[in-house]
Amino acid sequence: MSAARLDILIIAVACSGSVAVVGLLIARYSRFWSVRAALFAVALVGVLSVLAGVIVTSEAMFISGHDLSVVLSVSLTAGIVALGVALVLARQVIRDVEAVRATARALSSPRRGADRPLPRTSELAEIDEELDLAGRRLAEARRREQALEASRRELVAWVSHDLRTPLAGLRAMAEALEDGVAGDPARYHGQIRREVDRLSRLVDDLFELSRIQSGALTLTLQQVDLGELVSDVVAGSQAMAEAGRVRLGAQAQPARVTADAGGLGRALTNLVVNAIRHTPADGSVQIGCAPDGAEIVLIVSDGCGGLSDEALERMFEPGWRENAARTPEPDGGAGLGLAIARGIVEAHEGRICVQNMRGGCRIEVRLPRAQPAGTEPEVAVGA
C-alpha cells in the first residue's frame, strides 16, 4: 500500500471516527431516549460518518472543483436516500415496539384474541410471546385465586353452620338441666357428650386441613405394607358398617410403599367411612390394593348409586357436600374428610381421583412403589 493511500485512509478513519465518537458521547450522556430518536440517531451518525470521510478525503486528494462538486452531490444524495430508507425501516421496528408495549399493558386486562399485532423483529417477537405467555399465566393464577377464595368463603360459611347447630343444642340441653326441666337427665348428658365428641372431631379436622394447606404437614416415612394397612382400616370400620348394615370387604395383594403409616391410614379411613355413610343398607363397600407398574393402586368402591358431574368435580374440596341443606349427620363431620385424604395422598406424591361405576362410584389412590429395602431411611419431610 502506497504512502498516499495510507494517508487518505488515516484521514477517512479520523474524520468518520470523530463523527462516530461525537454520536457515542451524545448517546452515552443522554437519558430517556425514545426508540424513534435512538433509531434516527443511529442512521444519522452512520450517514454523517460516511459523508465526513468522503468529503475530507476528496479535498485531500486535490481533485478538480468539478469532480469535487460531483462527489459532494453524489455523497449528499446517497446520504439522504440512505437516511430515508433507514427511517422507513425504523418505522417497522417502532410498530413492533408498540405491539410489545400493548401486550405488556394487556397483562392486567383480559387477553386479546388472535387479531393482536405481532412483531416482525425476531427479538421483539420473542419478548412479545413471553409477555403473552406471562399474561395467560397471570389470568390463570387469578382464576385459581378467585376459585380458592370462593372455596374458603364456602368453607367458613359451612363450618360456621356446622358449629352453630350443635352449640345451640348444647345450650338448650344445658339450660334444661340447670332449670331441672329435663325429663331424662342421663339421656341429656349422653347427648351432650356425643355433641362434644363431634365438635372435637370437627376441630381436629380443621387443624389437620390447615396443616395440609399451609405446607406444615410432617410425614415420617417408612416401609408400609398396604395389605396390613387395609386390614387395620377394615377392622376399625367394621362396627360402623354393621350399624349401617353395609357389607365391608377387602382384597389386598402384598404391596409396600414408602409412606407415613398414620397419615396414610387416616386418609384411607376417611375414604372408607365416607363410602359407608353413602351406601344404603344391604349395600357393599369394597377395598382393593394391587400393584400397577411403578405404582400401587388403592381402590375404594361403594354402592352410593353414582355421583353427579358437580360432585365428581368438587367432592375433594374442603367442606363441600352435595346436599345443599347441609343437614348434619349423627356421626358426620364437616365434609373435610375427603379434602384431608387428598392432601395426605398428594403429600406422598400420589394421586387421587373418583369416577362413577355401575351402582356406585370408585375412588382410586395411586402411590409410588417403595424403594428397595435399605435405600429409604425413616425421615421427616414437610408436605
N, C-alpha and C positions, 0 to 999 in steps of 0.2 A: 504494500500500500504506500502510495506516494505521500510526501510530507504535506502537500497542499490538500489532498483529500482528507488526511488525518486532521488537519486544522479545521476543515469545513465540518467534519463530524463532531469535533470537540465544540465548535461554535453552536451546532444544532442541538447537541445534548445540553449545553449550558443554557441556551435560550428556552428550549422546551422544558428543561428541568426547573428553571426559575419559575415559569408559569405554574408548573405542577406543584412546586413547593408552596407557592402562594395559595393555591387552591387547598392543599392539605392543611395549611395553617388556619385558613378560614373555617374549614370543616372541623378542625380539632377544637377550636375555641368558640364555635357557635353551638347554641343549645336549642333543643325543641324544634328541630328541622322537621318539616313535613316530608313525606315520601316524594311528593311532586317536586319540592325545592331541591331535595337531595339528588333526584334523577336529573333535573335540569343542570345542577352544578357539575355533576359527573360529565354530562355531554359537553357543557360549555368549557370546562377545563381541558377536556380531550381535544376539542376543536381549536381552542386558543393555543395550546401547546404545539400543535402541528403548524398553525399559521405563524407563530413566532419563529419556529425553527426554519420554515421555508423562507420567510421574508428576510430574516437576518442573514441566512446563508446566501440568499440570492444577491443581496447587496455586497456581501464579502467576496463574491465571485467576479465582481466588476463586469457584469453583463451590461448590454446596452439599455438605454432608457426604455426603448420599445419593448424589448424582451422582459425587462423588469415589470413593466405595466401589465404585460400579458400574464406573467407568473402571478402577480398580485391579484389580477382579476379572476384567474382560474382558481387560485387558492381561496379567495373570499367566496366565490360561488360554491366551490366544493364544501367549504366550511358551513355555509348557510344551509346547503342541502343536507349535509350530514347532521347538523343540529336539528333541522326539521324532522328528518327520519327518526332521530333519537327521541324527539318529543312524542312523535306518533307511537313509537314502540313503548314509550314510558306510559302512555295512556292505558295500555293493556295491564301493565303492572299495577297502576293505580286502581283500575277496576278490580283486579284480584285482591288488592289490599282492602278495598271497600267490601268485597264479598266476605273476606275473613272477619272484618270488623262487624258486619251484620250477623255472621254466625256467632261471634262472641257475645254480641248484645242479646241474641236469642236464647242464651243459656238460661236466663231467668224467666223465659216465657215459653208457651207451647211451641214445639218444634214445627218448622215449616216443612212443606212437602217436597216432592222431587223437583218442583219448579224453582227452587232457590238457585241463585247464580253460583257456578262452580269456577274456582280459579283455574287458569291455564298454566300458570307458573308452577313447576313441579314442587318446589319447596313450600310455596304458599298453599298449594293443593293439599299437601301432607298436613300442614298446620290446620287447614280448614277441616279435614277429615278427623283429626284428633279432637278438635273443638266440638265437632258434631257428635262424635262418639262420647265425649265427656258430657255433652248436653243430654244425650239419651240415658246415660248412666245416672245423671242427676235427677232426671224425670222419674226414672225407675226407683231411685232411692226415696224421692218424695212420695211416690205412691206407696212404697213399703212403709215409710214412716207414718203416713196417714192411716194405712190399714192397721199398723201396730197401735197407734194412738186410739183408734176406734175400738180395737180389741181390749185395750186397757180400760177404756171407759165402760165397756160392757162388763168386764170382769169386776170392776169396782161396784157397778150397779147390782150385778148378780150376787156378789159376796155380801153386799150390804143387805140385800133381801134375805139371803140365807142366814145371816146373823140376826136380823130383826125378828124373824118369825120365832125361833126358839127362845130368844131373850124375852119376847112378850109372853110366851107361855110360862117361862120360868118365873117372871114377875107375878103373873096371875096365880100360879100354884103357891109361891112363897107367901103372897098376901092371904090366900085362903088358909094356909097353915097357921099364919100369925093370928088371923081372926078366929081360928077354931071352927071354921065352917066346912073344912074338908071332911067329907064323909068317910073316906078311907085314907088316912094319913100314910100308911105303908105304900099304897099304890102311888100316891103323890111323890113320896121320896124316891121310889124306883124310877118314876118318870123323870124326875129332876136329874138323877144320876145318869140316865140314858142320854138326856139332852146335853149334859155337861160333857159326856164322853164324845158325843157327836161334834160339839164345838171344839173340843181338844183336837179331834182328827182334822177338822177344818183348819185350825191354826197351824197344825203340823204340815198339812198340805201346802198352805200358803208360804210357810217358811221354806219348805223344800223347793217350791216353784221359784221363789225369789233367789235362792242359791243357784238354781239352774240358769235362770235368765241373766243373772249378774256375773256368771262365769266363776262363781266361788265354790262350785260343787267339787268335792275332793273324792277321787277314786283310788282305792287301794287294790292294785291289780295283782291277780294271782291266777293260777290254773284252776278253772272251774269246770266240773263235769255237769253238763247241761241235763243229762239223764237224772242225776241225783237232784238237781235244782227243780226240775219239773215234778219229780215225786214229792218233794217237800211242799211245793206250791199246791199240788193236788190234795195232799193231806191236810194242809191248812185251810183249804177252801171247801172241804167235803161237807162240813156241818152246814155252811150256807147253802150249798147245793141241795142237800137233803131237805132243808127247811123250805126251799122253793120247789121241791120235787123235780129237780133237774138232774139228769144223769151226767156225771162228770167222768171222763175217761182220758187216758193218755197213752200215746205210742211214741216213745222216745228212743232213738238209736244212740249208741255211745258216741259222744261228741264232746270235745273240750274247746273252751275259748279262754282267752286271757281277759279277765273281767273282774269287776268288784262284785263279789258274791251277794252282798247285802243289797247293793243298788239294783243289780240285775234281777234279784229275787223280788224286790219291790215292784219293779216295772212289770214283770210277768204276773205277779199277784194282782196288780191293778187291771191288767188286761183280762184275766180270768174272772175277777169279781165283776167287772163291767159286763162280760159276756153272760154270767149267771143272772145278773139283775135284769137283763133284757131278753132272756129266754123264757118263754112261757112254761107252765107246768107240763110235765111229761116230755119236755124237750131235752136236748143234749148239748153239752159243750165238750169239744174235743181239743186236746193239746197234742201237738206233734213236734218232733225235733228230728232233723236229719241233715247230714252234710250235703252241700251243693257246690261242688267245685272248691273254690278258695273260701267259701263262706259256709256258715252254719245257719240253717233256717229254722226258726221257731214259728209255729202256726197255732193260732187260737181261732177256732171256728165255733159259731153258735147257731141257734135257731131263732134269731130275732125277727125273721121274716123279710129281711133286706132293709137297706137304708136309702133315703132319698139322695138326690145329687148334692143338695146342700149339706146333708150330714156327711157324705163321703168326703166332701171338700173341707169341712170345718170341724170334724169331730175331735181333732187333736188340738184345737185352740183352747186356751185356758178359760174355764168357766162355761164353755158352750154346752148347751143341751138342746136337743131337738124339740123338746116340749117347751113352748113359749111361755106357758103358765108358770114354769119354774116351781112346781109343787114339790117340796122336799119329800124324799122317800124316807121311810123309817130308819133304814140303815144306810141311806145315801150320803154322799159327800156334796161338794160344791161344783162338781164337774171338772175337777182338777186332776183326777187320776190319770186320764189318758194323756194330758199335756205333760205330766210328770214322767210318764212312761216314755214318751217321745224324747224328752230331754235327756233321760238317762241313756236311752239307746244311742242317740246322737253323740253323747259324751263318750261312748265306747266306739265311736267311728262306725256306727252301724246305721241301718235304715229301717224305717217302719212304714207300712202302707196298709190300706184296707181296700177291700173290694167285695162286691156282692157275689153271693153264690146261691144255689138253689135252696130256698128255705131260710136263708140267713146271710151272714157275712163272715169274712175271713180276714184276719189280721196277720200279716207276715212281718217278722222281725229278722233281719239279716245281719249277722255279726261276722267279723273276720275270724278265720280259724286261728287256733292258738299256735304260737311258735313252738318249735321243738323244745322238749324239756331241757331246762338249764340255760336257755337263752333269754328268758324273760323273767328277771327277778321281781320280787314284790316291791313296787314303788308307789308313791302317792303323786298323782297328777291332778292339775286343775282342769276342769271341763272347759 
